[in-house]
């Protein structure tokens, strides 16, 4: 829920978005595609969120619903 805030607090240098199949567990469906976003010095939650949204606009049209990723392990 607060992934961008957590990424900034952790000091990561790469964030991004994941497109995955929907499953009963949150963020557990098979991964379809991902897009990386560099975390820049001075980024705020707002600036990073905007760049992640831009990455989503690249990732969603690229998705291939025939592809299947790894399912979450129970």
N, CA, C, O and CB atoms as a CASP TS submission, in Angstrom:
PFRMAT TS
TARGET T0000
AUTHOR 0000-0000-0000
METHOD Language model
MODEL 1
PARENT N/A
ATOM      1  N   UNK     1       0.812  -1.194   0.000  1.00  0.00           N
ATOM      2  CA  UNK     1       0.000   0.000   0.000  1.00  0.00           C
ATOM      3  C   UNK     1       0.858   1.262   0.000  1.00  0.00           C
ATOM      4  O   UNK     1       0.526   2.245  -0.662  1.00  0.00           O
ATOM      5  CB  UNK     1      -0.925  -0.004   1.194  1.00  0.00           C
ATOM      6  N   UNK     2       1.939   1.230   0.731  1.00  0.00           N
ATOM      7  CA  UNK     2       2.825   2.384   0.804  1.00  0.00           C
ATOM      8  C   UNK     2       4.184   2.051   0.196  1.00  0.00           C
ATOM      9  O   UNK     2       5.227   2.426   0.731  1.00  0.00           O
ATOM     10  CB  UNK     2       2.987   2.848   2.261  1.00  0.00           C
ATOM     11  N   UNK     3       4.154   1.349  -0.916  1.00  0.00           N
ATOM     12  CA  UNK     3       5.394   0.871  -1.526  1.00  0.00           C
ATOM     13  C   UNK     3       6.370   1.968  -1.895  1.00  0.00           C
ATOM     14  O   UNK     3       7.575   1.805  -1.701  1.00  0.00           O
ATOM     15  CB  UNK     3       5.079   0.088  -2.736  1.00  0.00           C
ATOM     16  N   UNK     4       5.883   3.082  -2.423  1.00  0.00           N
ATOM     17  CA  UNK     4       6.787   4.163  -2.826  1.00  0.00           C
ATOM     18  C   UNK     4       7.448   4.766  -1.589  1.00  0.00           C
ATOM     19  O   UNK     4       8.655   5.009  -1.587  1.00  0.00           O
ATOM     20  CB  UNK     4       6.022   5.258  -3.623  1.00  0.00           C
ATOM     21  N   UNK     5       6.672   5.004  -0.550  1.00  0.00           N
ATOM     22  CA  UNK     5       7.235   5.541   0.692  1.00  0.00           C
ATOM     23  C   UNK     5       8.277   4.582   1.265  1.00  0.00           C
ATOM     24  O   UNK     5       9.350   5.009   1.691  1.00  0.00           O
ATOM     25  CB  UNK     5       6.119   5.798   1.729  1.00  0.00           C
ATOM     26  N   UNK     6       7.964   3.299   1.274  1.00  0.00           N
ATOM     27  CA  UNK     6       8.895   2.301   1.795  1.00  0.00           C
ATOM     28  C   UNK     6      10.173   2.253   0.964  1.00  0.00           C
ATOM     29  O   UNK     6      11.264   2.107   1.516  1.00  0.00           O
ATOM     30  CB  UNK     6       8.235   0.921   1.821  1.00  0.00           C
ATOM     31  N   UNK     7      10.049   2.375  -0.349  1.00  0.00           N
ATOM     32  CA  UNK     7      11.232   2.373  -1.217  1.00  0.00           C
ATOM     33  C   UNK     7      12.129   3.564  -0.908  1.00  0.00           C
ATOM     34  O   UNK     7      13.347   3.419  -0.810  1.00  0.00           O
ATOM     35  CB  UNK     7      10.817   2.396  -2.700  1.00  0.00           C
ATOM     36  N   UNK     8      11.529   4.737  -0.753  1.00  0.00           N
ATOM     37  CA  UNK     8      12.319   5.933  -0.442  1.00  0.00           C
ATOM     38  C   UNK     8      12.983   5.820   0.930  1.00  0.00           C
ATOM     39  O   UNK     8      14.151   6.178   1.085  1.00  0.00           O
ATOM     40  CB  UNK     8      11.432   7.182  -0.492  1.00  0.00           C
ATOM     41  N   UNK     9      12.255   5.333   1.907  1.00  0.00           N
ATOM     42  CA  UNK     9      12.812   5.184   3.256  1.00  0.00           C
ATOM     43  C   UNK     9      13.943   4.161   3.291  1.00  0.00           C
ATOM     44  O   UNK     9      14.886   4.306   4.069  1.00  0.00           O
ATOM     45  CB  UNK     9      11.717   4.774   4.238  1.00  0.00           C
ATOM     46  N   UNK    10      13.857   3.135   2.458  1.00  0.00           N
ATOM     47  CA  UNK    10      14.886   2.097   2.405  1.00  0.00           C
ATOM     48  C   UNK    10      16.109   2.525   1.616  1.00  0.00           C
ATOM     49  O   UNK    10      17.152   1.875   1.689  1.00  0.00           O
ATOM     50  CB  UNK    10      14.318   0.840   1.805  1.00  0.00           C
ATOM     51  N   UNK    11      15.995   3.618   0.858  1.00  0.00           N
ATOM     52  CA  UNK    11      17.131   4.103   0.083  1.00  0.00           C
ATOM     53  C   UNK    11      17.424   3.303  -1.171  1.00  0.00           C
ATOM     54  O   UNK    11      18.556   3.301  -1.653  1.00  0.00           O
ATOM     55  CB  UNK    11      18.333   4.113   0.933  1.00  0.00           C
ATOM     56  N   UNK    12      16.419   2.625  -1.704  1.00  0.00           N
ATOM     57  CA  UNK    12      16.646   1.850  -2.924  1.00  0.00           C
ATOM     58  C   UNK    12      16.941   2.790  -4.092  1.00  0.00           C
ATOM     59  O   UNK    12      16.588   3.969  -4.055  1.00  0.00           O
ATOM     60  CB  UNK    12      15.419   0.957  -3.243  1.00  0.00           C
ATOM     61  N   UNK    13      17.581   2.266  -5.112  1.00  0.00           N
ATOM     62  CA  UNK    13      17.904   3.079  -6.281  1.00  0.00           C
ATOM     63  C   UNK    13      17.033   2.721  -7.483  1.00  0.00           C
ATOM     64  O   UNK    13      17.032   3.432  -8.487  1.00  0.00           O
ATOM     65  CB  UNK    13      19.372   2.914  -6.640  1.00  0.00           C
ATOM     66  N   UNK    14      16.292   1.617  -7.376  1.00  0.00           N
ATOM     67  CA  UNK    14      15.392   1.193  -8.450  1.00  0.00           C
ATOM     68  C   UNK    14      14.058   0.796  -7.840  1.00  0.00           C
ATOM     69  O   UNK    14      14.003   0.030  -6.877  1.00  0.00           O
ATOM     70  CB  UNK    14      16.003   0.012  -9.269  1.00  0.00           C
ATOM     71  N   UNK    15      12.991   1.322  -8.408  1.00  0.00           N
ATOM     72  CA  UNK    15      11.621   0.939  -8.048  1.00  0.00           C
ATOM     73  C   UNK    15      10.961   0.509  -9.345  1.00  0.00           C
ATOM     74  O   UNK    15      11.660   0.180 -10.303  1.00  0.00           O
ATOM     75  CB  UNK    15      10.822   2.128  -7.339  1.00  0.00           C
ATOM     76  N   UNK    16       9.647   0.501  -9.405  1.00  0.00           N
ATOM     77  CA  UNK    16       9.014   0.165 -10.665  1.00  0.00           C
ATOM     78  C   UNK    16       7.606  -0.338 -10.493  1.00  0.00           C
ATOM     79  O   UNK    16       6.976  -0.140  -9.454  1.00  0.00           O
ATOM     80  CB  UNK    16       9.818  -0.851 -11.382  1.00  0.00           C
ATOM     81  N   UNK    17       7.118  -0.994 -11.532  1.00  0.00           N
ATOM     82  CA  UNK    17       5.758  -1.519 -11.506  1.00  0.00           C
ATOM     83  C   UNK    17       5.764  -2.933 -12.059  1.00  0.00           C
ATOM     84  O   UNK    17       6.639  -3.323 -12.831  1.00  0.00           O
ATOM     85  CB  UNK    17       4.792  -0.615 -12.313  1.00  0.00           C
ATOM     86  N   UNK    18       4.763  -3.680 -11.640  1.00  0.00           N
ATOM     87  CA  UNK    18       4.593  -5.054 -12.079  1.00  0.00           C
ATOM     88  C   UNK    18       3.157  -5.242 -12.551  1.00  0.00           C
ATOM     89  O   UNK    18       2.212  -4.841 -11.873  1.00  0.00           O
ATOM     90  CB  UNK    18       4.944  -6.054 -10.942  1.00  0.00           C
ATOM     91  N   UNK    19       3.005  -5.852 -13.712  1.00  0.00           N
ATOM     92  CA  UNK    19       1.694  -6.244 -14.206  1.00  0.00           C
ATOM     93  C   UNK    19       1.606  -7.751 -13.985  1.00  0.00           C
ATOM     94  O   UNK    19       2.465  -8.507 -14.440  1.00  0.00           O
ATOM     95  CB  UNK    19       1.482  -5.846 -15.737  1.00  0.00           C
ATOM     96  N   UNK    20       0.557  -8.179 -13.281  1.00  0.00           N
ATOM     97  CA  UNK    20       0.421  -9.599 -13.013  1.00  0.00           C
ATOM     98  C   UNK    20      -1.035 -10.023 -13.099  1.00  0.00           C
ATOM     99  O   UNK    20      -1.943  -9.194 -13.026  1.00  0.00           O
ATOM    100  CB  UNK    20       0.995  -9.943 -11.643  1.00  0.00           C
ATOM    101  N   UNK    21      -1.246 -11.328 -13.254  1.00  0.00           N
ATOM    102  CA  UNK    21      -2.591 -11.867 -13.251  1.00  0.00           C
ATOM    103  C   UNK    21      -3.177 -11.712 -11.857  1.00  0.00           C
ATOM    104  O   UNK    21      -2.455 -11.804 -10.864  1.00  0.00           O
ATOM    105  CB  UNK    21      -2.599 -13.348 -13.698  1.00  0.00           C
ATOM    106  N   UNK    22      -4.463 -11.481 -11.780  1.00  0.00           N
ATOM    107  CA  UNK    22      -5.138 -11.327 -10.503  1.00  0.00           C
ATOM    108  C   UNK    22      -5.288 -12.697  -9.846  1.00  0.00           C
ATOM    109  O   UNK    22      -5.605 -13.690 -10.500  1.00  0.00           O
ATOM    110  CB  UNK    22      -6.520 -10.647 -10.685  1.00  0.00           C
ATOM    111  N   UNK    23      -5.054 -12.722  -8.555  1.00  0.00           N
ATOM    112  CA  UNK    23      -5.241 -13.943  -7.772  1.00  0.00           C
ATOM    113  C   UNK    23      -5.926 -13.564  -6.464  1.00  0.00           C
ATOM    114  O   UNK    23      -6.131 -12.385  -6.178  1.00  0.00           O
ATOM    115  CB  UNK    23      -3.874 -14.671  -7.507  1.00  0.00           C
ATOM    116  N   UNK    24      -6.274 -14.562  -5.684  1.00  0.00           N
ATOM    117  CA  UNK    24      -6.935 -14.281  -4.410  1.00  0.00           C
ATOM    118  C   UNK    24      -6.005 -13.576  -3.434  1.00  0.00           C
ATOM    119  O   UNK    24      -6.467 -12.790  -2.607  1.00  0.00           O
ATOM    120  CB  UNK    24      -7.450 -15.569  -3.789  1.00  0.00           C
ATOM    121  N   UNK    25      -4.705 -13.840  -3.513  1.00  0.00           N
ATOM    122  CA  UNK    25      -3.733 -13.190  -2.633  1.00  0.00           C
ATOM    123  C   UNK    25      -3.227 -11.916  -3.303  1.00  0.00           C
ATOM    124  O   UNK    25      -3.020 -11.881  -4.516  1.00  0.00           O
ATOM    125  CB  UNK    25      -2.547 -14.149  -2.302  1.00  0.00           C
ATOM    126  N   UNK    26      -3.033 -10.879  -2.508  1.00  0.00           N
ATOM    127  CA  UNK    26      -2.558  -9.593  -3.017  1.00  0.00           C
ATOM    128  C   UNK    26      -1.186  -9.740  -3.662  1.00  0.00           C
ATOM    129  O   UNK    26      -0.273 -10.299  -3.055  1.00  0.00           O
ATOM    130  CB  UNK    26      -2.502  -8.553  -1.887  1.00  0.00           C
ATOM    131  N   UNK    27      -1.035  -9.250  -4.875  1.00  0.00           N
ATOM    132  CA  UNK    27       0.233  -9.250  -5.614  1.00  0.00           C
ATOM    133  C   UNK    27       0.855 -10.637  -5.728  1.00  0.00           C
ATOM    134  O   UNK    27       2.079 -10.771  -5.695  1.00  0.00           O
ATOM    135  CB  UNK    27       1.214  -8.316  -4.947  1.00  0.00           C
ATOM    136  N   UNK    28       0.040 -11.653  -5.858  1.00  0.00           N
ATOM    137  CA  UNK    28       0.553 -13.020  -5.889  1.00  0.00           C
ATOM    138  C   UNK    28       0.357 -13.696  -7.240  1.00  0.00           C
ATOM    139  O   UNK    28       0.888 -14.784  -7.465  1.00  0.00           O
ATOM    140  CB  UNK    28      -0.115 -13.839  -4.817  1.00  0.00           C
ATOM    141  N   UNK    29      -0.391 -13.076  -8.138  1.00  0.00           N
ATOM    142  CA  UNK    29      -0.629 -13.688  -9.440  1.00  0.00           C
ATOM    143  C   UNK    29       0.641 -13.760 -10.274  1.00  0.00           C
ATOM    144  O   UNK    29       1.614 -13.053 -10.010  1.00  0.00           O
ATOM    145  CB  UNK    29      -1.693 -12.917 -10.193  1.00  0.00           C
ATOM    146  N   UNK    30       0.621 -14.599 -11.254  1.00  0.00           N
ATOM    147  CA  UNK    30       1.780 -14.762 -12.136  1.00  0.00           C
ATOM    148  C   UNK    30       2.154 -13.425 -12.776  1.00  0.00           C
ATOM    149  O   UNK    30       1.287 -12.683 -13.239  1.00  0.00           O
ATOM    150  CB  UNK    30       1.490 -15.818 -13.229  1.00  0.00           C
ATOM    151  N   UNK    31       3.443 -13.131 -12.795  1.00  0.00           N
ATOM    152  CA  UNK    31       3.936 -11.875 -13.362  1.00  0.00           C
ATOM    153  C   UNK    31       3.870 -11.946 -14.883  1.00  0.00           C
ATOM    154  O   UNK    31       4.303 -12.921 -15.498  1.00  0.00           O
ATOM    155  CB  UNK    31       5.389 -11.583 -12.891  1.00  0.00           C
ATOM    156  N   UNK    32       3.313 -10.883 -15.479  1.00  0.00           N
ATOM    157  CA  UNK    32       3.224 -10.783 -16.931  1.00  0.00           C
ATOM    158  C   UNK    32       4.384  -9.953 -17.460  1.00  0.00           C
ATOM    159  O   UNK    32       5.054 -10.358 -18.410  1.00  0.00           O
ATOM    160  CB  UNK    32       1.874 -10.167 -17.359  1.00  0.00           C
ATOM    161  N   UNK    33       4.626  -8.796 -16.854  1.00  0.00           N
ATOM    162  CA  UNK    33       5.729  -7.928 -17.262  1.00  0.00           C
ATOM    163  C   UNK    33       6.065  -6.971 -16.130  1.00  0.00           C
ATOM    164  O   UNK    33       5.249  -6.739 -15.238  1.00  0.00           O
ATOM    165  CB  UNK    33       5.374  -7.146 -18.551  1.00  0.00           C
ATOM    166  N   UNK    34       7.270  -6.420 -16.172  1.00  0.00           N
ATOM    167  CA  UNK    34       7.710  -5.439 -15.188  1.00  0.00           C
ATOM    168  C   UNK    34       8.423  -4.293 -15.902  1.00  0.00           C
ATOM    169  O   UNK    34       8.926  -4.449 -17.015  1.00  0.00           O
ATOM    170  CB  UNK    34       8.640  -6.094 -14.130  1.00  0.00           C
ATOM    171  N   UNK    35       8.456  -3.147 -15.243  1.00  0.00           N
ATOM    172  CA  UNK    35       9.150  -1.972 -15.778  1.00  0.00           C
ATOM    173  C   UNK    35       9.902  -1.320 -14.614  1.00  0.00           C
ATOM    174  O   UNK    35       9.303  -0.993 -13.589  1.00  0.00           O
ATOM    175  CB  UNK    35       8.136  -0.952 -16.461  1.00  0.00           C
ATOM    176  N   UNK    36      11.211  -1.132 -14.774  1.00  0.00           N
ATOM    177  CA  UNK    36      12.038  -0.521 -13.736  1.00  0.00           C
ATOM    178  C   UNK    36      12.009   0.998 -13.847  1.00  0.00           C
ATOM    179  O   UNK    36      11.892   1.550 -14.941  1.00  0.00           O
ATOM    180  CB  UNK    36      13.481  -1.031 -13.829  1.00  0.00           C
ATOM    181  N   UNK    37      12.117   1.669 -12.696  1.00  0.00           N
ATOM    182  CA  UNK    37      12.156   3.126 -12.623  1.00  0.00           C
ATOM    183  C   UNK    37      13.298   3.506 -11.686  1.00  0.00           C
ATOM    184  O   UNK    37      13.339   3.042 -10.547  1.00  0.00           O
ATOM    185  CB  UNK    37      10.781   3.720 -12.126  1.00  0.00           C
ATOM    186  N   UNK    38      14.217   4.336 -12.146  1.00  0.00           N
ATOM    187  CA  UNK    38      15.313   4.797 -11.292  1.00  0.00           C
ATOM    188  C   UNK    38      14.773   5.753 -10.234  1.00  0.00           C
ATOM    189  O   UNK    38      13.954   6.626 -10.518  1.00  0.00           O
ATOM    190  CB  UNK    38      16.417   5.487 -12.135  1.00  0.00           C
ATOM    191  N   UNK    39      15.255   5.565  -9.005  1.00  0.00           N
ATOM    192  CA  UNK    39      14.943   6.507  -7.928  1.00  0.00           C
ATOM    193  C   UNK    39      16.049   7.555  -7.966  1.00  0.00           C
ATOM    194  O   UNK    39      17.227   7.229  -7.819  1.00  0.00           O
ATOM    195  CB  UNK    39      14.845   5.787  -6.500  1.00  0.00           C
ATOM    196  N   UNK    40      15.667   8.802  -8.160  1.00  0.00           N
ATOM    197  CA  UNK    40      16.629   9.887  -8.321  1.00  0.00           C
ATOM    198  C   UNK    40      16.875  10.606  -6.996  1.00  0.00           C
ATOM    199  O   UNK    40      15.984  10.672  -6.149  1.00  0.00           O
ATOM    200  CB  UNK    40      16.138  10.880  -9.377  1.00  0.00           C
ATOM    201  N   UNK    41      18.084  11.146  -6.816  1.00  0.00           N
ATOM    202  CA  UNK    41      18.329  11.936  -5.607  1.00  0.00           C
ATOM    203  C   UNK    41      17.297  13.067  -5.516  1.00  0.00           C
ATOM    204  O   UNK    41      17.012  13.741  -6.505  1.00  0.00           O
ATOM    205  CB  UNK    41      19.782  12.513  -5.605  1.00  0.00           C
ATOM    206  N   UNK    42      16.754  13.259  -4.334  1.00  0.00           N
ATOM    207  CA  UNK    42      15.784  14.325  -4.150  1.00  0.00           C
ATOM    208  C   UNK    42      14.359  13.935  -4.504  1.00  0.00           C
ATOM    209  O   UNK    42      13.453  14.760  -4.389  1.00  0.00           O
ATOM    210  CB  UNK    42      16.180  15.495  -4.959  1.00  0.00           C
ATOM    211  N   UNK    43      14.137  12.685  -4.937  1.00  0.00           N
ATOM    212  CA  UNK    43      12.771  12.259  -5.247  1.00  0.00           C
ATOM    213  C   UNK    43      11.885  12.365  -4.009  1.00  0.00           C
ATOM    214  O   UNK    43      12.312  12.068  -2.893  1.00  0.00           O
ATOM    215  CB  UNK    43      12.764  10.814  -5.789  1.00  0.00           C
ATOM    216  N   UNK    44      10.662  12.786  -4.224  1.00  0.00           N
ATOM    217  CA  UNK    44       9.628  12.747  -3.190  1.00  0.00           C
ATOM    218  C   UNK    44       8.678  11.616  -3.565  1.00  0.00           C
ATOM    219  O   UNK    44       8.796  11.030  -4.641  1.00  0.00           O
ATOM    220  CB  UNK    44       8.865  14.134  -3.060  1.00  0.00           C
ATOM    221  N   UNK    45       7.742  11.315  -2.681  1.00  0.00           N
ATOM    222  CA  UNK    45       6.739  10.310  -3.038  1.00  0.00           C
ATOM    223  C   UNK    45       6.016  10.728  -4.316  1.00  0.00           C
ATOM    224  O   UNK    45       5.775   9.906  -5.200  1.00  0.00           O
ATOM    225  CB  UNK    45       5.723  10.111  -1.882  1.00  0.00           C
ATOM    226  N   UNK    46       5.678  11.999  -4.406  1.00  0.00           N
ATOM    227  CA  UNK    46       4.908  12.487  -5.557  1.00  0.00           C
ATOM    228  C   UNK    46       5.687  12.350  -6.866  1.00  0.00           C
ATOM    229  O   UNK    46       5.127  11.916  -7.872  1.00  0.00           O
ATOM    230  CB  UNK    46       4.512  13.949  -5.343  1.00  0.00           C
ATOM    231  N   UNK    47       6.974  12.716  -6.866  1.00  0.00           N
ATOM    232  CA  UNK    47       7.735  12.648  -8.116  1.00  0.00           C
ATOM    233  C   UNK    47       7.970  11.210  -8.538  1.00  0.00           C
ATOM    234  O   UNK    47       7.909  10.892  -9.726  1.00  0.00           O
ATOM    235  CB  UNK    47       9.071  13.371  -7.969  1.00  0.00           C
ATOM    236  N   UNK    48       8.240  10.333  -7.567  1.00  0.00           N
ATOM    237  CA  UNK    48       8.468   8.931  -7.911  1.00  0.00           C
ATOM    238  C   UNK    48       7.176   8.271  -8.378  1.00  0.00           C
ATOM    239  O   UNK    48       7.190   7.488  -9.328  1.00  0.00           O
ATOM    240  CB  UNK    48       9.047   8.170  -6.711  1.00  0.00           C
ATOM    241  N   UNK    49       6.066   8.576  -7.724  1.00  0.00           N
ATOM    242  CA  UNK    49       4.771   8.033  -8.150  1.00  0.00           C
ATOM    243  C   UNK    49       4.485   8.419  -9.596  1.00  0.00           C
ATOM    244  O   UNK    49       4.018   7.588 -10.375  1.00  0.00           O
ATOM    245  CB  UNK    49       3.636   8.536  -7.229  1.00  0.00           C
ATOM    246  N   UNK    50       4.757   9.663  -9.964  1.00  0.00           N
ATOM    247  CA  UNK    50       4.492  10.096 -11.345  1.00  0.00           C
ATOM    248  C   UNK    50       5.330   9.320 -12.343  1.00  0.00           C
ATOM    249  O   UNK    50       4.829   8.946 -13.403  1.00  0.00           O
ATOM    250  CB  UNK    50       4.765  11.591 -11.498  1.00  0.00           C
ATOM    251  N   UNK    51       6.614   9.065 -12.025  1.00  0.00           N
ATOM    252  CA  UNK    51       7.456   8.295 -12.951  1.00  0.00           C
ATOM    253  C   UNK    51       7.017   6.840 -13.014  1.00  0.00           C
ATOM    254  O   UNK    51       7.113   6.211 -14.068  1.00  0.00           O
ATOM    255  CB  UNK    51       8.929   8.376 -12.533  1.00  0.00           C
ATOM    256  N   UNK    52       6.538   6.299 -11.905  1.00  0.00           N
ATOM    257  CA  UNK    52       6.027   4.929 -11.925  1.00  0.00           C
ATOM    258  C   UNK    52       4.759   4.857 -12.774  1.00  0.00           C
ATOM    259  O   UNK    52       4.564   3.884 -13.502  1.00  0.00           O
ATOM    260  CB  UNK    52       5.745   4.428 -10.486  1.00  0.00           C
ATOM    261  N   UNK    53       3.904   5.860 -12.693  1.00  0.00           N
ATOM    262  CA  UNK    53       2.705   5.892 -13.547  1.00  0.00           C
ATOM    263  C   UNK    53       3.094   5.913 -15.020  1.00  0.00           C
ATOM    264  O   UNK    53       2.462   5.249 -15.841  1.00  0.00           O
ATOM    265  CB  UNK    53       1.831   7.123 -13.214  1.00  0.00           C
ATOM    266  N   UNK    54       4.133   6.676 -15.355  1.00  0.00           N
ATOM    267  CA  UNK    54       4.612   6.699 -16.743  1.00  0.00           C
ATOM    268  C   UNK    54       5.084   5.308 -17.160  1.00  0.00           C
ATOM    269  O   UNK    54       4.839   4.877 -18.287  1.00  0.00           O
ATOM    270  CB  UNK    54       5.759   7.731 -16.911  1.00  0.00           C
ATOM    271  N   UNK    55       5.762   4.606 -16.248  1.00  0.00           N
ATOM    272  CA  UNK    55       6.231   3.254 -16.547  1.00  0.00           C
ATOM    273  C   UNK    55       5.057   2.303 -16.742  1.00  0.00           C
ATOM    274  O   UNK    55       5.116   1.403 -17.580  1.00  0.00           O
ATOM    275  CB  UNK    55       7.145   2.742 -15.428  1.00  0.00           C
ATOM    276  N   UNK    56       3.993   2.499 -15.971  1.00  0.00           N
ATOM    277  CA  UNK    56       2.797   1.676 -16.142  1.00  0.00           C
ATOM    278  C   UNK    56       2.211   1.855 -17.535  1.00  0.00           C
ATOM    279  O   UNK    56       1.693   0.904 -18.121  1.00  0.00           O
ATOM    280  CB  UNK    56       1.748   2.025 -15.080  1.00  0.00           C
ATOM    281  N   UNK    57       2.291   3.068 -18.064  1.00  0.00           N
ATOM    282  CA  UNK    57       1.758   3.341 -19.405  1.00  0.00           C
ATOM    283  C   UNK    57       2.581   2.644 -20.484  1.00  0.00           C
ATOM    284  O   UNK    57       2.111   2.464 -21.607  1.00  0.00           O
ATOM    285  CB  UNK    57       1.727   4.851 -19.668  1.00  0.00           C
ATOM    286  N   UNK    58       3.805   2.252 -20.147  1.00  0.00           N
ATOM    287  CA  UNK    58       4.643   1.459 -21.053  1.00  0.00           C
ATOM    288  C   UNK    58       4.345  -0.033 -20.844  1.00  0.00           C
ATOM    289  O   UNK    58       4.213  -0.791 -21.805  1.00  0.00           O
ATOM    290  CB  UNK    58       6.164   1.761 -20.816  1.00  0.00           C
ATOM    291  N   UNK    59       4.244  -0.437 -19.574  1.00  0.00           N
ATOM    292  CA  UNK    59       4.118  -1.860 -19.250  1.00  0.00           C
ATOM    293  C   UNK    59       2.768  -2.448 -19.647  1.00  0.00           C
ATOM    294  O   UNK    59       2.719  -3.536 -20.219  1.00  0.00           O
ATOM    295  CB  UNK    59       4.336  -2.066 -17.774  1.00  0.00           C
ATOM    296  N   UNK    60       1.682  -1.754 -19.355  1.00  0.00           N
ATOM    297  CA  UNK    60       0.364  -2.335 -19.632  1.00  0.00           C
ATOM    298  C   UNK    60       0.141  -2.638 -21.111  1.00  0.00           C
ATOM    299  O   UNK    60      -0.331  -3.730 -21.428  1.00  0.00           O
ATOM    300  CB  UNK    60      -0.717  -1.401 -19.147  1.00  0.00           C
ATOM    301  N   UNK    61       0.455  -1.730 -22.029  1.00  0.00           N
ATOM    302  CA  UNK    61       0.241  -2.072 -23.443  1.00  0.00           C
ATOM    303  C   UNK    61       1.156  -3.199 -23.926  1.00  0.00           C
ATOM    304  O   UNK    61       0.847  -3.874 -24.908  1.00  0.00           O
ATOM    305  CB  UNK    61       0.457  -0.841 -24.308  1.00  0.00           C
ATOM    306  N   UNK    62       2.276  -3.402 -23.237  1.00  0.00           N
ATOM    307  CA  UNK    62       3.245  -4.417 -23.645  1.00  0.00           C
ATOM    308  C   UNK    62       2.855  -5.809 -23.143  1.00  0.00           C
ATOM    309  O   UNK    62       3.413  -6.807 -23.598  1.00  0.00           O
ATOM    310  CB  UNK    62       4.633  -4.049 -23.131  1.00  0.00           C
ATOM    311  N   UNK    63       1.918  -5.882 -22.223  1.00  0.00           N
ATOM    312  CA  UNK    63       1.604  -7.166 -21.601  1.00  0.00           C
ATOM    313  C   UNK    63       1.192  -8.207 -22.622  1.00  0.00           C
ATOM    314  O   UNK    63       0.542  -7.901 -23.621  1.00  0.00           O
ATOM    315  CB  UNK    63       0.509  -6.997 -20.578  1.00  0.00           C
ATOM    316  N   UNK    64       1.571  -9.412 -22.359  1.00  0.00           N
ATOM    317  CA  UNK    64       1.207 -10.557 -23.196  1.00  0.00           C
ATOM    318  C   UNK    64       0.448 -11.517 -22.292  1.00  0.00           C
ATOM    319  O   UNK    64       1.056 -12.265 -21.526  1.00  0.00           O
ATOM    320  CB  UNK    64       2.482 -11.250 -23.857  1.00  0.00           C
ATOM    321  N   UNK    65      -0.867 -11.498 -22.378  1.00  0.00           N
ATOM    322  CA  UNK    65      -1.681 -12.298 -21.473  1.00  0.00           C
ATOM    323  C   UNK    65      -1.536 -13.793 -21.693  1.00  0.00           C
ATOM    324  O   UNK    65      -2.059 -14.588 -20.911  1.00  0.00           O
ATOM    325  CB  UNK    65      -3.111 -11.916 -21.618  1.00  0.00           C
ATOM    326  N   UNK    66      -0.839 -14.182 -22.734  1.00  0.00           N
ATOM    327  CA  UNK    66      -0.609 -15.612 -22.935  1.00  0.00           C
ATOM    328  C   UNK    66       0.561 -16.090 -22.097  1.00  0.00           C
ATOM    329  O   UNK    66       0.658 -17.279 -21.793  1.00  0.00           O
ATOM    330  CB  UNK    66      -0.357 -15.918 -24.414  1.00  0.00           C
ATOM    331  N   UNK    67       1.457 -15.180 -21.716  1.00  0.00           N
ATOM    332  CA  UNK    67       2.626 -15.545 -20.927  1.00  0.00           C
ATOM    333  C   UNK    67       2.252 -15.803 -19.478  1.00  0.00           C
ATOM    334  O   UNK    67       1.322 -15.185 -18.960  1.00  0.00           O
ATOM    335  CB  UNK    67       3.682 -14.453 -21.007  1.00  0.00           C
ATOM    336  N   UNK    68       2.942 -16.682 -18.838  1.00  0.00           N
ATOM    337  CA  UNK    68       2.682 -16.986 -17.433  1.00  0.00           C
ATOM    338  C   UNK    68       4.005 -16.887 -16.679  1.00  0.00           C
ATOM    339  O   UNK    68       5.040 -17.347 -17.161  1.00  0.00           O
ATOM    340  CB  UNK    68       2.035 -18.409 -17.262  1.00  0.00           C
ATOM    341  N   UNK    69       3.962 -16.292 -15.510  1.00  0.00           N
ATOM    342  CA  UNK    69       5.137 -16.204 -14.649  1.00  0.00           C
ATOM    343  C   UNK    69       5.045 -17.241 -13.544  1.00  0.00           C
ATOM    344  O   UNK    69       4.256 -18.182 -13.621  1.00  0.00           O
ATOM    345  CB  UNK    69       5.277 -14.791 -14.053  1.00  0.00           C
ATOM    346  N   UNK    70       5.856 -17.058 -12.523  1.00  0.00           N
ATOM    347  CA  UNK    70       5.846 -17.989 -11.391  1.00  0.00           C
ATOM    348  C   UNK    70       4.715 -17.624 -10.438  1.00  0.00           C
ATOM    349  O   UNK    70       4.475 -16.444 -10.179  1.00  0.00           O
ATOM    350  CB  UNK    70       7.211 -17.974 -10.648  1.00  0.00           C
ATOM    351  N   UNK    71       4.039 -18.604  -9.930  1.00  0.00           N
ATOM    352  CA  UNK    71       2.984 -18.385  -8.941  1.00  0.00           C
ATOM    353  C   UNK    71       3.648 -18.268  -7.569  1.00  0.00           C
ATOM    354  O   UNK    71       4.735 -18.806  -7.359  1.00  0.00           O
ATOM    355  CB  UNK    71       1.918 -19.551  -8.965  1.00  0.00           C
ATOM    356  N   UNK    72       3.011 -17.578  -6.649  1.00  0.00           N
ATOM    357  CA  UNK    72       3.510 -17.492  -5.290  1.00  0.00           C
ATOM    358  C   UNK    72       3.451 -18.858  -4.642  1.00  0.00           C
ATOM    359  O   UNK    72       2.510 -19.623  -4.851  1.00  0.00           O
ATOM    360  CB  UNK    72       2.710 -16.470  -4.474  1.00  0.00           C
ATOM    361  N   UNK    73       4.461 -19.151  -3.858  1.00  0.00           N
ATOM    362  CA  UNK    73       4.522 -20.434  -3.156  1.00  0.00           C
ATOM    363  C   UNK    73       3.657 -20.351  -1.912  1.00  0.00           C
ATOM    364  O   UNK    73       3.679 -19.337  -1.215  1.00  0.00           O
ATOM    365  CB  UNK    73       5.988 -20.809  -2.787  1.00  0.00           C
ATOM    366  N   UNK    74       2.912 -21.377  -1.624  1.00  0.00           N
ATOM    367  CA  UNK    74       2.064 -21.389  -0.425  1.00  0.00           C
ATOM    368  C   UNK    74       2.865 -21.822   0.773  1.00  0.00           C
ATOM    369  O   UNK    74       2.330 -21.896   1.880  1.00  0.00           O
ATOM    370  CB  UNK    74       0.854 -22.313  -0.611  1.00  0.00           C
TER
END
